[in-house]
């Protein structure tokens, strides 16, 4: 199976390159945000022709059961900053690009494999990942997002754009996001910075365990 992994930042790329050193898994950086993510996914599909694509990296967490260094695996994905209005089509809901799914579903086979993982020292949470072009560094912004999506487990800036690109190209997709911070428990993104300074190392081992299970 040809597997491609997409990350957004150099910090994430360095972590994953160490995890998959001496491997034939393709790990590429797309850059931050939805446009970069979609372009990176399309480039990987055109040039590498993967059998599946994995989005990996960090994300903000939401929920009483979510803690820093937990991993959220996407059961479904949508945008938290998309609204197409109701002037033309009153069936399109908040977070949905008109004419496309309201939520993108993770590939069933990949999701079943992910759910079957039982890491001993990291909590794994299947659930909704919401994506938007906004680094959430305030409680007010986080409350606004979860007001629309209270069930969201993770908030990032790339996963749904990659999911949309994979949906259009019919490429199986799933996202693994390590929780770097929980904005509703933080005030100035200090958890996020502390994550990279002290505990990011080995945080992406769940992605490796998942790939080895395929």
Backbone as ProteinMPNN parsed JSONL, in Angstrom:
{"seq_chain_A": "XXXXXXXXXXXXXXXXXXXXXXXXXXXXXXXXXXXXXXXXXXXXXXXXXXXXXXXXXXXXXXXXXXXXXXXXXXXXXXXXXXXXXXXXXXXXXXXXXXXXXXXXXXXXXXXXXXXXXXXXXXXXXXXXXXXXXXXXXXXXXXXXXXXXXXXXXXXXXXXXXXXXXXXXXXXXXXXXXXXXXXXXXXXXXXXXXXXXXXXXXXXXXXXXXXXXXX", "coords_chain_A": {"N_chain_A": [[0.837, -1.193, 0.0], [0.595, 2.163, -0.917], [1.329, 4.902, 0.95], [0.646, 8.188, 1.839], [1.581, 10.928, 3.843], [0.563, 13.969, 5.168], [1.68, 16.977, 6.532], [1.575, 20.175, 8.23], [3.531, 21.963, 9.186], [7.038, 22.791, 9.694], [7.95, 21.861, 12.185], [6.262, 19.701, 12.696], [6.852, 18.136, 10.48], [9.539, 17.451, 10.959], [9.231, 15.856, 13.241], [7.687, 13.693, 12.218], [9.327, 12.745, 10.159], [11.397, 11.643, 11.608], [10.013, 9.62, 12.923], [9.284, 7.994, 10.765], [11.682, 7.28, 9.621], [13.913, 5.714, 7.352], [11.868, 4.485, 5.955], [9.364, 3.64, 3.464], [7.257, 5.306, 3.387], [5.705, 8.24, 2.283], [6.273, 11.42, 3.427], [5.171, 14.658, 3.547], [5.322, 18.26, 3.656], [2.75, 20.641, 3.651], [2.237, 23.28, 4.289], [0.672, 25.95, 6.189], [-2.846, 26.222, 6.703], [-5.98, 26.225, 4.79], [-5.894, 26.495, 1.93], [-3.18, 25.943, 1.285], [-3.138, 23.338, 2.27], [-4.978, 21.976, 0.612], [-3.742, 22.307, -1.888], [-1.33, 20.953, -1.387], [-2.282, 18.355, -0.949], [-3.454, 17.76, -3.44], [-1.218, 17.882, -5.082], [0.281, 15.736, -4.022], [-1.42, 13.608, -4.687], [-1.415, 13.762, -7.5], [1.289, 13.323, -8.141], [2.325, 11.212, -6.581], [0.382, 9.273, -6.362], [-1.092, 7.974, -4.158], [-2.419, 5.208, -2.215], [-3.815, 5.821, 0.026], [-4.317, 8.751, 2.061], [-2.991, 10.393, 4.859], [-3.622, 12.829, 7.231], [-1.563, 14.426, 9.485], [-0.523, 15.842, 12.576], [-0.653, 18.624, 14.872], [-3.297, 19.915, 17.001], [-5.851, 22.044, 18.396], [-7.723, 21.146, 21.284], [-11.016, 20.023, 22.349], [-13.424, 19.552, 24.85], [-14.357, 17.846, 27.884], [-13.098, 15.458, 28.247], [-10.766, 15.558, 26.832], [-7.292, 15.93, 26.62], [-4.018, 17.493, 26.704], [-1.692, 16.052, 24.522], [-3.246, 13.827, 24.042], [-4.758, 11.945, 21.319], [-6.729, 12.716, 18.56], [-8.734, 11.081, 16.264], [-10.103, 11.333, 13.073], [-13.496, 10.853, 12.716], [-15.345, 12.194, 11.257], [-15.365, 15.245, 9.307], [-15.464, 18.815, 9.05], [-15.846, 22.283, 8.049], [-15.22, 25.089, 10.16], [-15.442, 27.697, 9.481], [-16.929, 28.276, 7.238], [-19.664, 29.454, 5.442], [-22.306, 29.358, 3.368], [-24.688, 30.608, 3.101], [-28.313, 31.081, 2.633], [-29.619, 32.019, 0.456], [-29.682, 30.952, -2.114], [-29.763, 28.167, -1.818], [-31.471, 26.528, 0.512], [-30.865, 24.273, 1.881], [-28.234, 23.903, 2.466], [-25.93, 23.724, 5.066], [-24.413, 25.337, 7.952], [-20.897, 25.402, 7.801], [-20.643, 23.854, 5.559], [-19.618, 23.469, 2.205], [-21.322, 24.582, -0.553], [-22.973, 22.166, -2.527], [-21.269, 20.115, -1.917], [-20.441, 17.496, 0.484], [-21.991, 17.851, 3.725], [-20.528, 17.0, 5.88], [-17.389, 15.423, 5.811], [-16.654, 12.046, 5.665], [-14.448, 9.873, 7.356], [-12.487, 7.345, 5.763], [-14.009, 4.181, 5.865], [-12.618, 1.697, 6.289], [-10.042, 2.564, 7.077], [-10.764, 3.99, 9.352], [-11.825, 1.975, 10.989], [-9.547, 0.477, 11.453], [-8.056, 2.39, 12.845], [-9.612, 2.816, 15.166], [-9.359, 0.361, 16.328], [-6.844, 0.397, 17.39], [-4.923, 0.304, 20.34], [-3.29, 2.125, 22.106], [-0.966, 2.18, 24.805], [-0.185, 4.303, 26.429], [-1.325, 6.643, 25.56], [-4.254, 8.478, 25.08], [-6.846, 7.8, 22.81], [-9.136, 9.325, 20.711], [-11.891, 8.961, 18.77], [-13.684, 11.116, 16.569], [-15.282, 14.274, 15.697], [-13.49, 16.517, 13.66], [-12.891, 19.898, 13.2], [-12.164, 22.464, 10.856], [-10.437, 25.459, 10.027], [-9.33, 28.725, 8.874], [-7.858, 29.914, 11.131], [-5.918, 30.483, 13.877], [-6.54, 29.324, 16.955], [-6.416, 31.129, 19.68], [-7.673, 32.179, 21.825], [-10.171, 32.127, 24.4], [-12.644, 33.183, 23.739], [-12.818, 32.928, 20.92], [-12.724, 30.165, 20.709], [-15.081, 29.46, 22.059], [-16.935, 30.512, 20.266], [-16.569, 28.824, 18.033], [-17.167, 26.23, 19.078], [-19.724, 26.728, 19.749], [-21.098, 26.416, 17.385], [-20.312, 23.831, 16.794], [-20.531, 21.82, 19.064], [-19.837, 19.203, 19.586], [-17.322, 18.818, 18.572], [-14.065, 17.447, 18.631], [-11.504, 18.234, 18.026], [-9.741, 21.068, 16.716], [-8.412, 22.357, 13.838], [-6.263, 23.566, 11.125], [-6.109, 22.453, 8.623], [-7.118, 19.776, 8.07], [-9.804, 19.261, 7.065], [-9.744, 20.463, 4.559], [-7.933, 18.837, 3.224], [-9.386, 16.499, 3.366], [-11.584, 17.192, 1.735], [-10.306, 17.49, -0.758], [-9.376, 14.873, -1.123], [-11.83, 13.551, -1.199], [-12.938, 14.546, -3.601], [-11.106, 13.469, -5.381], [-11.404, 10.814, -4.915], [-9.817, 9.381, -3.052], [-8.932, 7.438, -0.316], [-9.056, 8.661, 3.054], [-7.831, 9.846, 6.216], [-7.501, 11.482, 9.394], [-5.103, 12.148, 11.911], [-4.711, 13.788, 14.879], [-2.65, 15.246, 17.192], [-3.23, 16.503, 20.372], [-2.307, 19.657, 21.189], [-2.965, 21.783, 22.776], [-5.602, 23.012, 24.884], [-7.823, 25.21, 24.272], [-9.968, 26.331, 25.838], [-9.105, 25.968, 28.38], [-6.938, 27.527, 28.647], [-5.153, 30.662, 28.401], [-3.398, 32.218, 26.883], [-2.253, 30.753, 24.827], [-0.22, 29.322, 25.992], [-0.063, 26.611, 26.61], [0.194, 25.496, 24.067], [2.736, 26.429, 23.203], [4.312, 25.302, 25.194], [3.91, 22.631, 24.638], [5.456, 22.177, 22.291], [7.936, 22.824, 23.286], [8.485, 20.99, 25.299], [7.077, 18.431, 25.281], [6.509, 17.37, 22.769], [8.049, 15.484, 21.479], [7.98, 12.187, 20.347], [5.239, 12.236, 20.238], [3.896, 11.549, 17.962], [3.779, 8.871, 17.599], [1.496, 7.287, 17.539], [0.49, 7.599, 14.972], [2.445, 6.232, 13.533], [2.076, 3.634, 14.587], [-0.493, 3.141, 13.628], [-0.061, 3.168, 10.81], [1.609, 0.954, 10.577], [-0.243, -1.005, 11.066], [-1.721, -1.303, 8.806]], "CA_chain_A": [[0.0, 0.0, 0.0], [1.318, 3.436, -0.975], [0.747, 5.775, 1.955], [1.161, 9.539, 1.916], [1.247, 11.66, 5.064], [0.692, 15.41, 4.974], [1.749, 17.811, 7.728], [1.504, 21.59, 7.875], [4.633, 22.794, 9.659], [8.366, 22.183, 9.795], [8.059, 21.138, 13.457], [5.567, 18.423, 12.525], [7.61, 17.372, 9.494], [10.724, 16.894, 11.619], [8.791, 14.763, 14.101], [7.245, 12.535, 11.424], [10.471, 12.197, 9.431], [12.107, 10.779, 12.551], [9.176, 8.446, 13.164], [9.269, 7.14, 9.572], [13.029, 7.194, 9.054], [14.185, 4.441, 6.674], [10.581, 3.923, 5.55], [8.937, 4.059, 2.137], [6.111, 6.198, 3.546], [5.994, 9.595, 1.842], [5.835, 12.467, 4.353], [5.382, 15.964, 2.926], [4.754, 19.442, 4.304], [1.925, 21.417, 2.729], [2.09, 24.659, 4.717], [-0.45, 26.178, 7.091], [-4.091, 26.757, 6.173], [-6.8, 25.384, 3.914], [-5.427, 26.51, 0.536], [-1.942, 25.172, 1.233], [-3.455, 21.927, 2.508], [-5.595, 21.425, -0.594], [-2.708, 22.241, -2.928], [-0.406, 19.872, -1.043], [-2.952, 17.07, -1.166], [-3.601, 17.521, -4.873], [0.125, 17.59, -5.603], [0.632, 14.375, -3.63], [-2.245, 12.691, -5.484], [-0.966, 13.794, -8.9], [2.674, 12.883, -8.332], [2.651, 9.992, -5.836], [-0.726, 8.323, -6.545], [-1.185, 7.14, -2.95], [-3.636, 4.427, -1.949], [-4.529, 6.577, 1.05], [-3.619, 9.915, 2.594], [-3.179, 10.657, 6.281], [-3.235, 14.136, 7.757], [-1.026, 14.266, 10.829], [-0.032, 17.096, 13.124], [-1.25, 18.981, 16.152], [-4.576, 20.617, 16.939], [-6.46, 22.404, 19.66], [-8.706, 20.156, 21.712], [-12.254, 20.485, 22.968], [-14.17, 18.529, 25.582], [-13.851, 17.55, 29.215], [-12.297, 14.236, 28.216], [-9.616, 15.77, 25.962], [-6.132, 16.507, 27.299], [-2.81, 17.663, 25.901], [-0.999, 14.837, 24.078], [-4.205, 12.86, 23.506], [-4.84, 11.932, 19.863], [-8.061, 12.658, 17.981], [-8.788, 10.52, 14.919], [-11.314, 11.867, 12.447], [-14.643, 10.087, 12.22], [-15.886, 13.081, 10.242], [-14.677, 16.532, 9.274], [-16.134, 19.912, 8.359], [-15.219, 23.594, 8.253], [-15.881, 25.943, 11.149], [-15.457, 29.08, 9.002], [-17.594, 28.319, 5.935], [-21.11, 29.641, 5.454], [-22.716, 29.702, 2.004], [-25.954, 31.317, 3.123], [-29.528, 30.361, 2.246], [-30.305, 32.756, -0.599], [-29.843, 30.102, -3.293], [-30.045, 26.783, -1.439], [-31.724, 26.552, 1.945], [-30.505, 22.989, 2.495], [-26.817, 23.938, 2.825], [-25.83, 24.083, 6.479], [-23.178, 26.001, 8.386], [-19.733, 24.529, 7.71], [-20.714, 23.064, 4.325], [-19.46, 24.105, 0.9], [-22.505, 24.23, -1.339], [-22.767, 21.132, -3.533], [-20.384, 19.081, -1.378], [-21.019, 16.942, 1.714], [-21.995, 18.673, 4.935], [-19.371, 16.503, 6.613], [-16.616, 14.39, 5.121], [-16.477, 10.873, 6.508], [-13.194, 9.143, 7.207], [-12.619, 6.059, 5.08], [-14.45, 3.204, 6.871], [-11.572, 0.727, 6.606], [-9.003, 3.245, 7.845], [-11.31, 4.33, 10.659], [-11.924, 0.762, 11.804], [-8.179, 0.169, 11.87], [-7.646, 3.37, 13.848], [-10.352, 2.577, 16.399], [-8.878, -0.886, 16.923], [-5.578, 0.625, 18.064], [-5.023, 0.442, 21.791], [-2.016, 2.594, 22.671], [-0.956, 1.989, 26.254], [0.105, 5.51, 27.198], [-1.935, 7.798, 24.915], [-5.698, 8.334, 24.885], [-7.248, 7.953, 21.413], [-10.532, 9.742, 20.682], [-12.538, 9.161, 17.467], [-14.693, 12.163, 16.647], [-15.339, 15.329, 14.695], [-12.446, 17.533, 13.55], [-13.324, 21.059, 12.43], [-11.018, 23.13, 10.244], [-10.633, 26.833, 9.57], [-8.12, 29.547, 8.762], [-7.774, 30.724, 12.345], [-5.217, 29.87, 15.013], [-7.417, 29.619, 18.092], [-5.581, 31.483, 20.829], [-8.487, 32.847, 22.848], [-11.36, 31.396, 24.807], [-13.796, 33.715, 23.018], [-12.873, 32.301, 19.592], [-13.054, 28.757, 20.889], [-16.503, 29.376, 22.375], [-17.664, 30.758, 19.025], [-16.492, 27.623, 17.199], [-17.899, 25.107, 19.671], [-21.133, 27.077, 19.714], [-21.615, 25.782, 16.166], [-19.943, 22.41, 16.758], [-20.207, 21.443, 20.443], [-19.298, 17.844, 19.655], [-15.97, 18.775, 17.989], [-12.99, 16.984, 19.504], [-10.265, 18.925, 17.681], [-9.846, 22.198, 15.798], [-7.136, 22.561, 13.169], [-6.291, 24.486, 9.997], [-5.844, 21.756, 7.363], [-7.638, 18.422, 7.838], [-10.995, 19.18, 6.219], [-9.359, 20.806, 3.183], [-7.351, 17.62, 2.653], [-10.512, 15.569, 3.202], [-12.343, 17.611, 0.552], [-9.5, 17.153, -1.937], [-9.406, 13.412, -1.27], [-13.197, 13.199, -1.608], [-13.086, 14.858, -5.031], [-10.234, 12.571, -6.131], [-11.727, 9.431, -4.527], [-8.675, 8.796, -2.35], [-9.245, 7.226, 1.102], [-8.415, 9.673, 3.893], [-8.094, 9.908, 7.648], [-6.634, 12.457, 10.062], [-4.692, 11.964, 13.301], [-4.267, 15.074, 15.411], [-2.184, 15.265, 18.572], [-3.717, 17.713, 21.034], [-1.204, 20.48, 21.702], [-3.497, 22.719, 23.755], [-7.056, 23.014, 25.046], [-7.991, 26.665, 24.423], [-10.885, 26.749, 26.895], [-8.41, 25.87, 29.664], [-5.712, 28.304, 28.488], [-5.461, 32.077, 28.173], [-2.491, 32.898, 25.959], [-1.593, 29.715, 24.018], [0.983, 28.822, 26.668], [-0.035, 25.149, 26.46], [0.702, 25.201, 22.72], [4.186, 26.632, 23.172], [4.904, 24.312, 26.084], [3.869, 21.353, 23.931], [6.609, 22.044, 21.4], [9.175, 22.97, 24.05], [8.753, 19.948, 26.294], [6.476, 17.094, 25.208], [6.124, 16.956, 21.42], [8.823, 14.315, 21.054], [7.285, 10.886, 20.403], [3.786, 12.402, 20.25], [3.315, 11.085, 16.706], [3.958, 7.426, 17.505], [0.225, 6.653, 17.196], [0.426, 7.565, 13.51], [3.297, 5.12, 13.101], [1.401, 2.376, 14.94], [-1.582, 2.982, 12.688], [0.484, 2.804, 9.49], [2.101, -0.426, 10.66], [-1.367, -1.925, 11.143], [-2.38, -1.407, 7.505]], "C_chain_A": [[0.879, 1.253, 0.0], [0.613, 4.446, -0.071], [1.436, 7.125, 1.917], [0.685, 10.211, 3.187], [1.531, 13.136, 4.828], [0.699, 16.103, 6.335], [1.806, 19.264, 7.29], [2.8, 22.34, 8.133], [5.946, 22.028, 9.698], [8.508, 21.366, 11.071], [7.421, 19.756, 13.344], [6.314, 17.534, 11.545], [8.823, 16.71, 10.138], [10.357, 15.72, 12.512], [8.461, 13.517, 13.28], [8.386, 11.93, 10.624], [11.308, 11.299, 10.332], [11.332, 9.492, 12.796], [9.252, 7.466, 12.0], [10.618, 7.1, 8.861], [13.264, 5.794, 8.512], [12.894, 3.71, 6.293], [10.256, 4.383, 4.142], [7.66, 4.902, 2.191], [6.522, 7.602, 3.106], [5.402, 10.595, 2.835], [6.173, 13.812, 3.723], [4.725, 17.064, 3.739], [3.965, 20.231, 3.274], [1.962, 22.905, 3.034], [0.793, 24.826, 5.493], [-1.666, 26.703, 6.334], [-4.729, 25.893, 5.11], [-6.289, 25.346, 2.475], [-4.139, 25.709, 0.396], [-2.209, 23.68, 1.397], [-4.043, 21.282, 1.263], [-4.581, 21.293, -1.72], [-1.732, 21.1, -2.651], [-1.011, 18.51, -1.28], [-3.079, 16.767, -2.654], [-2.259, 17.197, -5.52], [0.535, 16.165, -5.265], [-0.142, 13.354, -4.457], [-1.739, 12.619, -6.918], [0.385, 13.125, -9.1], [2.972, 11.527, -7.704], [1.609, 8.901, -6.021], [-0.897, 7.398, -5.336], [-2.483, 6.336, -2.907], [-4.455, 5.048, -0.836], [-3.656, 7.736, 1.494], [-4.003, 10.087, 4.051], [-2.758, 12.097, 6.556], [-2.762, 13.936, 9.179], [-0.454, 15.596, 11.289], [-0.695, 17.368, 14.452], [-2.532, 19.766, 15.938], [-4.961, 21.067, 18.338], [-7.556, 21.418, 20.01], [-9.925, 20.791, 22.35], [-12.949, 19.312, 23.655], [-13.524, 18.225, 26.92], [-12.931, 16.34, 29.238], [-11.016, 14.378, 27.407], [-8.503, 16.471, 26.73], [-4.953, 16.631, 26.344], [-2.107, 16.325, 25.736], [-1.945, 13.677, 23.791], [-4.185, 12.949, 21.982], [-6.304, 11.817, 19.446], [-7.946, 12.106, 16.567], [-10.129, 10.899, 14.314], [-12.314, 10.771, 12.119], [-15.307, 10.872, 11.097], [-15.231, 14.444, 10.388], [-15.563, 17.558, 8.587], [-15.381, 21.197, 8.657], [-15.969, 24.371, 9.336], [-15.995, 27.39, 10.667], [-16.063, 29.204, 7.602], [-19.089, 28.489, 6.138], [-21.541, 30.145, 4.084], [-24.065, 30.409, 1.951], [-27.12, 30.46, 2.649], [-30.257, 31.024, 1.084], [-30.596, 31.876, -1.818], [-30.321, 28.707, -2.91], [-30.245, 26.73, 0.069], [-31.477, 25.212, 2.624], [-29.037, 22.954, 2.922], [-26.667, 24.452, 4.249], [-24.488, 24.76, 6.771], [-22.029, 24.991, 8.372], [-19.644, 23.741, 6.425], [-20.461, 23.95, 3.108], [-20.608, 23.635, 0.022], [-22.166, 23.213, -2.43], [-21.854, 20.001, -3.1], [-20.956, 18.583, -0.05], [-20.987, 17.94, 2.874], [-20.833, 18.282, 5.841], [-18.701, 15.403, 5.806], [-16.353, 13.253, 6.096], [-15.091, 10.27, 6.286], [-13.466, 7.826, 6.488], [-12.967, 4.976, 6.106], [-13.378, 2.198, 7.266], [-10.488, 1.367, 7.47], [-9.505, 3.581, 9.245], [-11.406, 3.101, 11.557], [-10.549, 0.336, 12.302], [-7.727, 1.103, 12.993], [-8.325, 3.1, 15.189], [-9.858, 1.319, 17.107], [-7.531, -0.725, 17.625], [-5.821, 0.804, 19.558], [-3.683, 0.874, 22.369], [-2.063, 2.581, 24.184], [-0.822, 3.297, 27.025], [-0.5, 6.777, 26.601], [-3.423, 7.518, 24.711], [-6.053, 8.666, 23.437], [-8.746, 8.222, 21.356], [-11.03, 9.845, 19.235], [-13.597, 10.259, 17.595], [-14.579, 13.164, 15.522], [-14.13, 16.252, 14.81], [-12.996, 18.671, 12.7], [-12.105, 21.892, 12.052], [-11.377, 24.553, 9.85], [-9.328, 27.595, 9.557], [-8.022, 30.505, 9.95], [-7.029, 29.938, 13.414], [-5.959, 30.271, 16.28], [-6.568, 29.855, 19.338], [-6.358, 32.264, 21.884], [-9.698, 31.996, 23.179], [-12.593, 31.875, 24.044], [-13.935, 33.067, 21.645], [-13.256, 30.839, 19.714], [-14.534, 28.595, 21.213], [-17.362, 29.601, 21.143], [-17.704, 29.502, 18.158], [-17.332, 26.496, 17.788], [-19.379, 25.45, 19.855], [-21.827, 26.49, 18.498], [-21.408, 24.273, 16.183], [-19.565, 21.938, 18.161], [-19.582, 20.06, 20.564], [-17.889, 17.73, 19.092], [-14.954, 18.336, 19.032], [-11.697, 17.753, 19.264], [-10.546, 20.012, 16.659], [-8.474, 22.4, 15.177], [-7.312, 23.466, 11.96], [-6.123, 23.794, 8.65], [-6.716, 20.535, 7.072], [-8.826, 18.38, 6.886], [-10.687, 19.543, 4.772], [-8.716, 19.609, 2.493], [-8.444, 16.589, 2.425], [-11.328, 15.915, 1.96], [-11.61, 17.25, -0.728], [-9.509, 15.652, -2.181], [-10.788, 12.934, -1.701], [-13.376, 13.412, -3.104], [-12.285, 13.882, -5.881], [-10.454, 11.099, -5.814], [-10.517, 8.701, -3.939], [-9.052, 8.622, -0.877], [-8.415, 8.143, 1.999], [-8.781, 9.472, 5.359], [-7.123, 10.907, 8.258], [-6.37, 12.024, 11.498], [-4.141, 13.291, 13.804], [-3.907, 14.956, 16.883], [-2.63, 16.579, 19.205], [-2.545, 18.455, 21.689], [-1.674, 21.448, 22.779], [-5.015, 22.572, 23.796], [-7.451, 24.465, 25.318], [-8.932, 27.097, 25.53], [-10.287, 26.599, 28.295], [-7.146, 26.726, 29.683], [-6.095, 29.757, 28.244], [-4.594, 32.721, 27.107], [-1.681, 31.916, 25.115], [-0.332, 29.173, 24.68], [1.087, 27.306, 26.582], [0.57, 24.762, 25.122], [2.219, 25.333, 22.68], [4.892, 25.619, 24.058], [4.938, 22.935, 25.433], [5.112, 21.167, 23.082], [7.928, 22.111, 22.168], [9.519, 21.734, 24.865], [8.229, 18.56, 25.969], [6.11, 16.633, 23.805], [6.844, 15.68, 20.979], [8.046, 13.031, 21.345], [5.761, 11.013, 20.401], [3.124, 11.834, 19.002], [3.478, 9.579, 16.509], [2.654, 6.711, 17.162], [0.057, 6.567, 15.686], [1.276, 6.423, 12.973], [2.644, 3.777, 13.397], [0.26, 2.097, 13.985], [-1.075, 2.521, 11.325], [0.966, 1.37, 9.504], [0.978, -1.442, 10.704], [-2.035, -2.15, 9.778], [-1.819, -2.55, 6.665]], "O_chain_A": [[1.791, 1.382, 0.816], [-0.545, 4.797, -0.295], [2.664, 7.205, 1.956], [-0.479, 10.082, 3.568], [2.603, 13.507, 4.349], [-0.16, 15.849, 7.18], [2.055, 19.556, 6.121], [3.142, 23.256, 7.385], [5.971, 20.797, 9.73], [9.115, 20.295, 11.055], [7.968, 18.767, 13.832], [6.406, 16.323, 11.745], [9.099, 15.537, 9.886], [11.064, 14.713, 12.549], [8.904, 12.417, 13.609], [8.415, 10.716, 10.427], [11.868, 10.304, 9.872], [11.914, 8.409, 12.868], [9.282, 6.253, 12.207], [10.684, 6.908, 7.646], [12.869, 4.806, 9.13], [12.836, 2.481, 6.307], [10.794, 5.385, 3.668], [7.053, 5.177, 1.157], [7.573, 8.096, 3.514], [4.192, 10.62, 3.059], [7.331, 14.076, 3.401], [3.72, 16.849, 4.416], [4.44, 20.468, 2.163], [1.743, 23.72, 2.138], [-0.078, 23.957, 5.462], [-1.533, 27.531, 5.432], [-4.118, 24.958, 4.593], [-6.253, 24.279, 1.863], [-4.016, 24.886, -0.512], [-1.578, 22.855, 0.736], [-3.658, 20.172, 0.894], [-4.56, 20.286, -2.426], [-1.351, 20.367, -3.564], [-0.333, 17.603, -1.76], [-2.837, 15.637, -3.08], [-2.176, 16.34, -6.4], [1.075, 15.456, -6.115], [0.421, 12.345, -4.882], [-1.644, 11.532, -7.49], [0.606, 12.443, -10.1], [3.785, 10.769, -8.233], [1.918, 7.721, -5.856], [-0.851, 6.176, -5.478], [-3.499, 6.728, -3.481], [-5.664, 4.827, -0.759], [-2.435, 7.719, 1.334], [-5.166, 9.949, 4.431], [-1.673, 12.525, 6.161], [-3.469, 13.345, 9.995], [0.04, 16.382, 10.481], [-1.234, 16.461, 15.087], [-2.817, 20.225, 14.832], [-4.464, 20.543, 19.335], [-8.244, 20.911, 19.124], [-9.886, 21.926, 22.824], [-13.044, 18.218, 23.099], [-12.308, 18.329, 27.077], [-12.09, 16.204, 30.127], [-10.25, 13.42, 27.301], [-8.735, 17.474, 27.404], [-4.897, 15.961, 25.313], [-1.949, 15.566, 26.693], [-1.49, 12.627, 23.336], [-3.66, 13.909, 21.418], [-7.028, 10.938, 19.915], [-7.156, 12.602, 15.764], [-11.166, 10.797, 14.97], [-12.018, 9.865, 11.339], [-15.774, 10.298, 10.113], [-14.633, 14.768, 11.414], [-16.314, 17.234, 7.667], [-14.411, 21.205, 9.415], [-17.196, 24.317, 9.416], [-16.578, 28.225, 11.359], [-15.741, 30.137, 6.867], [-19.707, 27.757, 6.912], [-21.173, 31.25, 3.688], [-24.533, 30.77, 0.871], [-26.958, 29.287, 2.31], [-31.381, 30.643, 0.756], [-31.626, 32.033, -2.474], [-31.174, 28.129, -3.583], [-29.283, 26.872, 0.825], [-31.828, 25.024, 3.789], [-28.638, 22.059, 3.667], [-27.216, 25.497, 4.597], [-23.569, 24.753, 5.952], [-22.167, 23.872, 8.866], [-18.666, 23.024, 6.212], [-21.018, 25.042, 2.996], [-20.837, 22.435, -0.128], [-21.192, 23.38, -3.165], [-21.68, 19.029, -3.835], [-21.876, 19.201, 0.486], [-20.076, 18.76, 2.983], [-20.229, 19.135, 6.491], [-19.366, 14.564, 5.198], [-15.886, 13.474, 7.213], [-14.625, 10.172, 5.151], [-14.555, 7.264, 6.6], [-12.283, 4.863, 7.123], [-13.237, 1.875, 8.446], [-10.064, 0.791, 8.472], [-8.757, 3.469, 10.216], [-11.104, 3.174, 12.748], [-10.406, -0.113, 13.439], [-7.101, 0.673, 13.961], [-7.676, 3.152, 16.234], [-9.927, 1.219, 18.332], [-7.116, -1.61, 18.373], [-6.82, 1.393, 19.969], [-3.012, 0.092, 23.042], [-3.081, 2.929, 24.782], [-1.296, 3.395, 28.157], [-0.221, 7.875, 27.081], [-3.802, 6.451, 24.228], [-5.618, 9.685, 22.902], [-9.54, 7.445, 21.887], [-10.612, 10.763, 18.529], [-14.315, 10.329, 18.592], [-13.881, 12.943, 14.531], [-13.785, 16.712, 15.898], [-13.509, 18.44, 11.605], [-11.149, 22.01, 12.817], [-12.489, 24.819, 9.394], [-8.339, 27.168, 10.154], [-8.092, 31.725, 9.799], [-7.458, 28.854, 13.808], [-5.993, 31.451, 16.63], [-6.071, 28.917, 19.962], [-5.767, 32.93, 22.734], [-10.189, 31.239, 22.342], [-13.483, 31.082, 23.735], [-15.038, 32.697, 21.243], [-14.032, 30.33, 18.905], [-15.18, 27.685, 20.694], [-18.4, 28.959, 20.983], [-18.751, 29.155, 17.612], [-18.122, 25.874, 17.077], [-20.196, 24.56, 20.091], [-22.997, 26.112, 18.561], [-22.226, 23.523, 15.652], [-18.39, 21.68, 18.422], [-18.877, 19.777, 21.533], [-17.307, 16.646, 19.128], [-14.98, 18.795, 20.174], [-10.885, 17.912, 20.175], [-11.461, 19.899, 15.844], [-7.488, 22.592, 15.887], [-8.372, 24.065, 11.777], [-6.004, 24.47, 7.629], [-7.025, 20.284, 5.907], [-8.857, 17.543, 5.984], [-11.297, 18.995, 3.854], [-8.935, 19.392, 1.301], [-8.44, 15.886, 1.415], [-11.722, 15.02, 1.211], [-12.219, 16.758, -1.678], [-9.634, 15.207, -3.322], [-10.895, 11.998, -2.494], [-13.911, 12.545, -3.795], [-12.716, 13.503, -6.969], [-9.778, 10.233, -6.369], [-10.236, 7.554, -4.288], [-9.462, 9.595, -0.245], [-7.233, 8.375, 1.746], [-9.867, 9.003, 5.698], [-6.049, 11.153, 7.709], [-7.276, 11.593, 12.21], [-3.212, 13.849, 13.219], [-4.745, 14.611, 17.716], [-2.426, 17.648, 18.629], [-1.895, 17.951, 22.605], [-0.877, 21.89, 23.606], [-5.629, 22.069, 22.855], [-7.419, 24.908, 26.466], [-8.713, 28.154, 26.122], [-10.879, 27.042, 29.279], [-6.367, 26.658, 30.634], [-7.245, 30.047, 27.913], [-5.022, 33.69, 26.48], [-0.55, 32.213, 24.732], [0.534, 28.623, 24.0], [2.189, 26.764, 26.492], [1.36, 23.822, 25.039], [2.908, 24.445, 22.179], [5.964, 25.13, 23.704], [5.874, 22.163, 25.645], [5.755, 20.119, 23.141], [8.924, 21.522, 21.747], [10.693, 21.448, 25.103], [8.869, 17.577, 26.342], [5.458, 15.599, 23.656], [6.307, 14.895, 20.198], [7.531, 12.829, 22.444], [5.06, 10.012, 20.547], [1.906, 11.655, 18.984], [3.335, 9.071, 15.397], [2.687, 5.64, 16.556], [-0.459, 5.574, 15.174], [0.861, 5.723, 12.049], [2.656, 2.88, 12.554], [0.057, 0.955, 13.572], [-1.615, 1.574, 10.753], [0.754, 0.638, 8.537], [1.2, -2.618, 10.415], [-2.824, -3.081, 9.619], [-2.27, -2.77, 5.541]]}, "name": "protein", "num_of_chains": 1, "seq": "XXXXXXXXXXXXXXXXXXXXXXXXXXXXXXXXXXXXXXXXXXXXXXXXXXXXXXXXXXXXXXXXXXXXXXXXXXXXXXXXXXXXXXXXXXXXXXXXXXXXXXXXXXXXXXXXXXXXXXXXXXXXXXXXXXXXXXXXXXXXXXXXXXXXXXXXXXXXXXXXXXXXXXXXXXXXXXXXXXXXXXXXXXXXXXXXXXXXXXXXXXXXXXXXXXXXXX"}
